[in-house]
Amino acid sequence: MFRHPAELAAALERGGRAALTAADVTMRHSAKALVVEVQRHASGRPGPRVVTGRYRASWQSDVHRAGSVVVAEVGTSAPQGRRLEFGFVGVDSLGRHYAQPPFPHLRPAVERFGPLLVRELGHAVSEAL
């Protein structure tokens, strides 16, 4: 029981810091796990086939923290990423004609991991408070 508003404010501040740290750790772990899942989906049909492994290895995660906001980014800098995920029909910048079907690998990984991430974040924050 808190006898003074300042005691309550201090307890909430401590809990907030602990919850933010827990969210940061959970986001880092989950972002890396999502990269592994994307790579798994990018290892053959229905996703793209592996030729050299460079595209699959290009997937990275990065977690940023700005104040009380934690943001995880998962992606690739490989130029073929969008084309493999969504397909491409048309002429490219070199004049080549394509009718490439999509080979989804990011979307299925996110669909599987989204609900899991929400549960993990909720659990981590609850434990911290």
Phi, psi and omega in degrees: 000135181264134182265345185216144179304328180294326177295316178297316180298319179295318179295319178294323178297314178298315179296322179295317178297316180296320179294321179293319177297317179297319178295319179299311180298316180296318179295319178298314179296314183293323179296318177295320178295324177294321177300316179298319180293319177298316179298322177297317179289339179265028183243032179128174187300140012279355176277187180291150176284153177271125176256299180249340184091353181293321180296313181300319180288345182284348180288132184224162172232150178214135180242129180245144177231122178232102183066238181262017181246129177243125182235129175253134176242130177234128181185185179226149174262003180292133184295337182274359184305306181297318183296319179291319182290316188252350184083173180203126175235122179145197182252130179277182184293344178264004178086010179275140181266134181228148168221066185269123178287161177286148174233078186300132175220329176284309183303312179298325179292317179293319179299323180284320186274337183307302180298324178296317179298317180299316178297315181297317178296316179300317180294315181298316180292319178300317179296322182290328181273000000 
